[in-house]
Amino acid sequence: MQAANVARAVAAARRIAAGAGLEVDDAVVLQNSNKLAVRLLPCDTLARVAPATEQCAEFEVELAQALVQAGCPVAALDPRVEPVVHERDGFVITLWTYHATVITGELPPDVYADALHRLHAGMRTVAVATPRFTDRVAEARSILSDRAGSPELADADRELLLDTLDRLGRSIAERGGDQLLHGEPHPGNLLATAAGPLFIDLETCCRGPVEFDLAHAPEAIGDHYPGIDPDLLHDCRLLVLAMITSWRWEPNDQLPDGRRLANLWLGQLRDALPHH
C-alpha cells in the first residue's frame, strides 16, 4: 500500500474494530504489501486492510470459514465479531484472530511439509469456485505482452519470460492434477503459532497440481511431501520463478526491493534455461 494511504487505512481499521465492540487504543503495522496487516491493541485482533478497488475479501472470508470447518491449518477470523467484510473510507477491512509467532527462523522442512499436506487434504473436501493456476499465469503474461505494463523490461528478457510462461504453463496444465491450492504457500504466508503452523493470505487460492503450491515453498519441503512428481515440481518451480519475476516489472509493484529481486530472478531463470 502506498505510504500516503497507510495512516488513513489504519484509522479506518481502528474505527471498524471499535464499532464492532472491540477495545482499540493502539495499532501496530505488521506488514505492508498489497494489503496492510495491522495488530490492534488491547483487543489483540489482526485487521487486514486493502483499497476497495483492489481486493477479493469476500472470497477470502468465505474460503477461510470453509477451510477452518474442514480442519485445515489456516488462520481464522476473529470469533468475537461477525465474519463479514467491512468497508470504510475507500478501504475494505476484515478482522482476524491474532497469532503470535513462537518460532523464530525457518520451520523444520518436515513440519512445513506436513502442514501443507494437511491443508491440501482438507482443501479436497471443500467445494468452492476458484480460478485455475493457468489464470494466474495469464495475469503474469499480461504484464509482459503490453509494453506499458513492463516498460523497463529488456526485449530479450521479455522473450525469455513469455516463452517460459507459455511453454511450461501448457505443459503443466496437460500433465498436472487439479485440486484446490493455496496459490502462494511461501514462508511469509505460514505462521509458526502456539496452535501449530497456520497458513494465511488465502486470496491467491486456485486449482492445479500440488506441485504448483510446493514450488512456492523452500526446496527442502518437497523431500518431505508424499507422492510428488519430481519432474513436474521442477517445471512448476521454473514457472513460478517466471511469474514472480514478471510481477516485479510492473511500474506500480510495491514489493520492497522488487526491482533488484527481478534482476536476480532473471539471472536464475537464465541459468536454469541454458538454451537462452
Secondary structure as the mmCIF struct_conf table of DSSP 4:
data_model
#
loop_
_struct_conf.conf_type_id
_struct_conf.id
_struct_conf.beg_label_comp_id
_struct_conf.beg_label_asym_id
_struct_conf.beg_label_seq_id
_struct_conf.end_label_comp_id
_struct_conf.end_label_asym_id
_struct_conf.end_label_seq_id
HELX_RH_AL_P HELX_RH_AL_P1 ALA A 3 GLY A 19
TURN_TY1_P TURN_TY1_P1 ALA A 20 GLY A 21
STRN STRN1 VAL A 24 ASN A 32
BEND BEND1 SER A 33 LYS A 35
STRN STRN2 LEU A 36 PRO A 42
TURN_TY1_P TURN_TY1_P2 CYS A 43 ASP A 44
STRN STRN3 THR A 45 PRO A 51
TURN_TY1_P TURN_TY1_P3 ALA A 52 THR A 53
BEND BEND2 GLU A 54 GLU A 54
HELX_RH_AL_P HELX_RH_AL_P2 ALA A 57 GLN A 69
TURN_TY1_P TURN_TY1_P4 ALA A 70 GLY A 71
BEND BEND3 PRO A 73 PRO A 73
STRN STRN4 VAL A 74 VAL A 74
HELX_LH_PP_P HELX_LH_PP_P1 ALA A 75 ALA A 76
STRN STRN5 LEU A 77 LEU A 77
HELX_LH_PP_P HELX_LH_PP_P2 ASP A 78 ASP A 78
TURN_TY1_P TURN_TY1_P5 PRO A 79 ARG A 80
BEND BEND4 VAL A 81 VAL A 81
BEND BEND5 PRO A 83 PRO A 83
STRN STRN6 HIS A 86 ARG A 88
TURN_TY1_P TURN_TY1_P6 ASP A 89 GLY A 90
STRN STRN7 PHE A 91 THR A 97
BEND BEND6 GLY A 105 GLY A 105
HELX_LH_PP_P HELX_LH_PP_P3 GLU A 106 PRO A 108
HELX_RH_AL_P HELX_RH_AL_P3 PRO A 109 MET A 123
TURN_TY1_P TURN_TY1_P7 ARG A 124 THR A 125
STRN STRN8 ARG A 132 ARG A 132
HELX_RH_AL_P HELX_RH_AL_P4 PHE A 133 SER A 145
BEND BEND7 ASP A 146 ASP A 146
HELX_RH_3T_P HELX_RH_3T_P1 ARG A 147 GLY A 149
BEND BEND8 SER A 150 SER A 150
TURN_TY1_P TURN_TY1_P8 PRO A 151 GLU A 152
BEND BEND9 LEU A 153 LEU A 153
HELX_RH_AL_P HELX_RH_AL_P5 ASP A 155 ARG A 175
BEND BEND10 GLY A 176 GLY A 176
STRN STRN9 GLN A 179 LEU A 181
BEND BEND11 GLY A 183 GLY A 183
HELX_RH_3T_P HELX_RH_3T_P2 PRO A 187 ASN A 189
STRN STRN10 LEU A 190 THR A 193
TURN_TY1_P TURN_TY1_P9 ALA A 194 ALA A 195
STRN STRN11 GLY A 196 PHE A 199
HELX_RH_3T_P HELX_RH_3T_P3 LEU A 202 THR A 204
STRN STRN12 CYS A 206 GLY A 208
HELX_RH_AL_P HELX_RH_AL_P6 VAL A 210 LEU A 214
TURN_TY1_P TURN_TY1_P10 ALA A 215 HIS A 216
BEND BEND12 ALA A 217 ALA A 217
HELX_RH_3T_P HELX_RH_3T_P4 GLU A 219 HIS A 224
BEND BEND13 TYR A 225 TYR A 225
TURN_TY1_P TURN_TY1_P11 PRO A 226 GLY A 227
HELX_RH_AL_P HELX_RH_AL_P7 PRO A 230 TRP A 247
TURN_TY1_P TURN_TY1_P12 ARG A 248 TRP A 249
BEND BEND14 GLU A 250 GLU A 250
TURN_TY1_P TURN_TY1_P13 PRO A 251 ASN A 252
BEND BEND15 LEU A 255 LEU A 255
TURN_TY1_P TURN_TY1_P14 PRO A 256 ASP A 257
HELX_RH_AL_P HELX_RH_AL_P8 GLY A 258 ALA A 272
BEND BEND16 LEU A 273 LEU A 273
TURN_TY1_P TURN_TY1_P15 PRO A 274 HIS A 275
#
